């Protein structure tokens, strides 16, 4: 059998790279090569000739050898199947017998010899198939709270993402309004405008950073819950004995102690702080800039205050 496999391997190997054909092409002389190997040979020799018989080829791009390609795929499939490890049947580590029973008190699979031992003599036993079926149903039920918790975290994550986007929208809208208000003032108000925009950007950065950190925490919790669910569901797919062996650890993993997520309070930008009475507050700040003293001789006149309402 090994000799046949060896002969078959020789037939599916390229004579240039000595490896199994990859995208085999055939020349008019009936010799086949990997497409890449043939192209490399032609590039090195600057001529289109067969690497085996040296016969000239009239086509630069030879056709695919479909028959050989199918044989290679069949060979690789058979090789993969032959190398796959055979499934071993679980047996008792003490007696070497098949694990056919399940001790409900000790929560472990046992063999018929263990059944008569002192340890399990008076314990409630049942076939492993029944035990696995019952415990799988129990574990599926235990997964429901975790799935519900995952759904809650997912919803909160979505709300946080919406809030984060809303923060950006708020910042953009508020920036536009601040600019529109300052556009009515003279050029010397530009510095004040930039200062308020900087404050807005700082608040946006701080609150956006806070929300990003919250999202990161929630994402980690979601990942943790998803990993737990995947691990438990993977255990549910295991063979009965393997499942029962890991049941204690799996049942612990199926439990969840995470608290329900909550949205952060005060996460949005304080728009009122930036826009409330903006003109009046800027006007108050500008009083010192618009007051001046007019000197007529030695007499000092009272300061004249310009009414900014006329300007605004």
ABEGO torsion letter per residue (X at the ends): XAAAAAAAAAAABBAAAGBBBBGBBBBAAGBBBBAAAAAAAAAAAGBBBBAAAGBBBABABBBBBAAAAAAAAAAAAAAAAAABBBBBBBBBAAAGBBBABBBAAAGBBBBAAAAABAAAAABBBBBAAAAAAAAAAAAAAAAAAAAAAAAAAAAAAAAAAAAAAAAAAAAAAAAAAAAAAAAABBAAAAAAAAAAAAAAAAAAAAAAAAAAAAAAAAAAAAAAAAAAAAAAAAAAABBAAAAAAAAAAAAAAABBABBBBBBBBGABBBAAAAABGAAAAAAAAAAAAABBBBBBEABBBBBBBBBAAAAX
